[in-house]
Amino acid sequence: MPAHILVAEDQTDIRELLVMNLRGAGYQVAAVGDGQAALARQLEAPSDLLILDLMMPRMDGLEVCKALRAKGSAAPILMLTAKSTELDRVLGLELGADDYLTKPFSLAELLARVKALLRRADLLAAAQAAAQAPGAKNAGLIRNGELEIQPAKRQVRCRGAAIEFTALEFDLLLYFASHPGHVFSRSQLLDAVWGYTHDGYEHTVTTHINRLRAKLEADPMRPELILTARGAGYKMRDTPS
């Protein structure tokens, strides 16, 4: 069954163009023109992925994103913004958006992002199914000090406490944990975890790393697990001997 996508965009011409191209790519698509309608529809009949415009009447994309995450929705969210400031991008990511595109954007780029986000969601569903299989308990367990990751179950514990992550946060953490001590540039992480490399979107990586640190580090301002290699990128500390 094709994935179902909800488009929330107040500009009619853009909304219709998105719907036409997404349907042309084989997706089922619903569309609304404001944030309140998007929130209500997603809570009543959840779509597999949401495309939210940042600036909408009645409720903007940031408010919709925040409300959905507060209610436990893990559906991938792609934010569209006409603004190009770093603050707008970071706000969307901090509130739980998985990715963003700055207008104007190419439709090919948007379809690539949609495909990558849906592929990640499929991998998450497959991992959850595998976690229910006999013998899956502790399969492939990764430890780094007080951090424990069970990839098959997509579960994380740190200092004895269970921690919840979005799909992208988990994928980024697992990639670091699978290569302890290895330094990755933001471009390399975009390619490996997000599934694309595109100039100007490295801030997506930085924001997700900040979110990981906020959840994992005793003091996010003095990280001991996910470290910055100045001028080179980021790494997870070497596994303690």
N, C-alpha and C positions, 0 to 999 in steps of 0.2 A: 504494500500500500504506500502511495507517495506521501511524503512528509507534508504536514499542514503548517502553513505560515500565516501569522497575523501581521498585517502592515498597518501602522498607525501614523498617518501623515496628513496634516491639515491642508496642504496645497493639492488641489484636485488633480492638476496635470501631472505632478510628480507621483501622486498615489496611483493614478491610473497607469502610468508608465511602469511603475514597479510591479503592479498586479499583472499586467500583460506579459512582462518578461519573465516573471517567476512562474506563471502558468505555462508559458512557452517552454520553460525548462523542466516541466513535468510536475511541479508542486501544486498542491491544493492551497488556495489563497483566500483569506478573508481580509477585508479592509475597513477601517474606521477613520474618522476625521478628527478625533480629539482624544485626549488622554483618559478621561473618565470612561468613555466607551471602550477603550482598549483594556482598561483594568477590569471592567465588568465582564467583558466577553471572555477574557483569559481565565477569570475565576469560575465562570459558568461552564465554558467549554474549552479547556486548555489546548493551545496549539503547541506544536513541537518546537517552534522558534518564533521569536518576535522581532520585528524591525520597527523601532520606535524613533520618531523624529524628536529631537531635543526640545524644540520650541513648538508647543501646541496649546490651543485654548483649553480652558477649564482645568487641565492638569498637564504639566509638561512631562517630557520623557523621563527626567530624573525622578520625579515624584512617582510615576508609574513603576519604574524599576525598583525604587526603594520599597514601595508598598508590596510588590510581588515577592521580593526577597524576604520581607518581614513575615509574609504568610507562608513561607517555606517553598515557594516555587523555585525550581532549579532549571526551568526552561532557558535555553540560550537566548541572550538578548544582544542584538546588534543595534547600536545607537547611531542615528544619523544627525549630523549637526552642520549648520551653516557657519558656525563660529569656528575659528581656527586657533583660539588661544589654548595654551596648555591647560589652564585651569578648567575649562569646560570639558576637555577630554578626561582629565584626572577625576573630576567629580563624578562623571558617568561610571568610570571603572571602579571608583571607591564605593559607589552605591550598589555595585553588583553586576553592571553590564559586562559582557564577555568581550566585546569588541566594538569598534566605532569606525565610521567613515565620515570624512569631512566633505561637504558639498563644495563644488561639484565633483562627482565621482563617476567613473565609468561603470556601465552596467556589468561588464565582464568582471570587474573587480568585485562588485557587490555579489555576483553569483558565486565567485570563488570563495568569498568569506562565508556565505551561506552554506556552501558545500562543506567547508572545513568545520564549521560549527556543528552541523548535523552529523558529520562523520564522527566527531568526538562524542556526541550524545549517543550514537549507536554503539561506540566502544564502551561507554559507561554501562549501557543496558546489557551488553554481552558480558562484561565483567561481573555485574551483579548476578546474572544467571549462573556464571561459572562458580561464583562464591557459594551457591546452593548445592553444587555437585558434591558427591561423596569424596572425602579425602581432601577437600579444599581448605580445611582449617589450617591456618598458618602457612599455607603454600607460598613459597617465595618471600617469606618475611624478611624485611630489610630493617636493620637496626643501625643507628648512629647515636651513641650515647643514650640519652633518655628519649630519643625519637624512635618510634616503631611504626612501620608502614606495612600493611597487608594489601598488596596490589590487587589480588583477586577480589577482595571484598571492598577495595577502595576505602579502607579505614585507616585512621591515623590516631596514634596516642602519643602524647608528649608529657613527660613528667607525671605519668600515670593517669592523665586525663584524656578523654576522647575529644577530638577536635573535628568540627565540621568544615568542609571545604567545598567550593564550587568545583564543577568539572575541570575548568581550566586551571584553577589553583592547584588541584590535586595533580593534574598532569605535569605542571611545572615542578612541583615538589618532587614527584616521582622521578622526573628526568634528572634533577640535581642529585637525588639520593642514589640513583643508579650509576652516577659518575662522581663519587666523592673526590674532592681535591682538584677536579678538572675545571679550568676557567672557561666560561662561555661568554662571547660577546652578546649584546642584545640582538643583533641581527641573526646570529646562530640560534638563539633561543626562539626567536620568531619563526624561523624556518623549521626547527625541530618540534616545537610544541604547538604553535598556532597553525603550521602547515603552509606558511607563505613568508616571503621577505618583501617588504615594501618600504622604501625610504619615507621617513617622517612618522612612522608608527612605532618607533622604539620605545616611546613613552608608555605604550601598552605593557611592555615587559617590566619597566621600572615600577609602575603602579601595582602590578600583580606581585612583584617581589616585596613591596612595602606591605601588601596585605598578608603575605606569608609571614613576614617578620612580626606583624602585629598579633598574629595568632600563635606563633611558635616561640618567639624570643621572650625571655624574662624581662629584658629591657630592649625594646625594638630600636632605640637610639644607639645601643651598644651591642649589635648582633654578635652572637657567638656560633651560630649554626650556618646561616646563609650570609656569606661574606662578600664584600666588595673588593675586587682586585682593581685598584685605581688605574684608570686609563686602559683597562683591558676588558672588564666585565664583571661577572659574578661567579661564585662557586659555593658548593657546600663543603664544609670543613672535612678534612680527611677523617675516615672512620677511626675512632680511638682504639688503640691497641690494647 
